[in-house]
């Protein structure tokens, strides 16, 4: 699975937008969620990735993990990955805190 993740820190002295790419050994047969993908990237590739992980929710209730998956709004905790190429971006009409975190 190939994943591109939007990265930006608006609070940095030089906030440059970029996309980081990751190749993951995950398969569609295991039916991972987007949150599973983000957790894998954070644990195995880049622990500095900012995304909203709420340990109590994971059922699409709070909505804080909203992001764009291949250009369409989704909740990372409930959206099952059904394609081998993902582009993950923050929601466009919200204020960007960092990477995929918006308020």
C-alpha positions in Angstrom: 0.0 0.0 0.0 1.3 3.4 -0.9 0.3 6.4 1.2 1.0 10.1 0.7 0.4 12.3 3.8 0.1 16.1 3.8 2.6 17.7 6.2 2.7 21.4 7.4 3.3 23.2 10.7 1.7 26.7 10.4 3.3 27.7 13.7 6.9 27.0 12.5 9.3 29.8 11.5 9.2 28.5 7.9 5.9 26.6 7.5 6.4 24.7 4.2 3.7 22.4 2.8 4.8 19.0 1.6 3.7 15.4 1.1 5.6 12.6 2.6 5.2 9.1 1.0 5.2 5.8 2.7 5.1 2.2 1.4 3.3 0.0 3.9 3.2 -3.8 4.1 -0.6 -3.6 4.9 -3.0 -5.4 2.6 -6.7 -4.7 1.8 -7.6 -8.2 2.9 -7.0 -7.2 6.5 -9.5 -4.4 6.1 -7.5 -1.7 7.8 -9.0 1.7 8.7 -7.3 4.9 7.8 -6.6 5.2 11.6 -4.7 1.8 11.4 -2.7 3.2 8.5 -1.8 6.4 10.5 -1.0 4.4 13.6 1.4 2.2 11.5 3.1 5.2 10.0 3.5 6.9 13.4 4.8 3.7 15.1 7.1 2.5 12.3 8.1 5.4 10.0 7.5 8.9 11.5 6.5 9.5 15.1 6.3 13.2 14.5 3.2 12.9 12.3 0.3 14.9 13.8 -3.1 13.3 13.5 -6.0 13.1 15.9 -6.1 9.8 17.8 -8.8 9.6 20.5 -8.4 6.4 22.5 -12.0 6.3 23.7 -13.8 6.9 20.5 -12.9 4.8 17.5 -16.6 4.5 16.6 -17.1 7.7 14.5 -18.8 9.5 17.4 -16.7 12.5 18.2 -15.7 13.4 14.6 -12.3 14.8 15.6 -10.4 12.5 13.3 -12.0 14.0 10.2 -9.7 14.3 7.1 -9.7 14.0 3.4 -9.0 10.5 1.9 -8.3 10.8 -1.8 -10.1 14.1 -1.8 -13.2 13.0 0.0 -14.2 13.7 3.6 -14.0 10.8 6.0 -13.4 9.8 9.6 -10.1 8.1 10.0 -11.4 5.8 12.7 -14.3 4.3 10.7 -13.2 4.6 7.0 -12.0 1.2 5.8 -9.2 1.4 3.2 -10.4 0.0 -0.1 -7.6 1.2 -2.4 -3.9 0.6 -2.5 -3.0 4.2 -3.1 -4.1 6.8 -0.5 -3.6 10.5 -0.2 -4.4 11.9 3.2 -5.0 15.6 3.7 -6.5 17.9 6.4 -10.1 19.1 5.9 -10.0 22.2 3.8 -12.6 24.5 5.6 -11.1 24.1 9.0 -8.1 25.8 10.7 -4.9 23.7 10.3 -3.1 23.1 13.6 -0.4 20.8 12.1 -0.3 18.0 9.5 -3.7 16.3 9.6 -5.0 18.0 12.8 -7.7 20.7 12.3 -10.0 22.6 14.6 
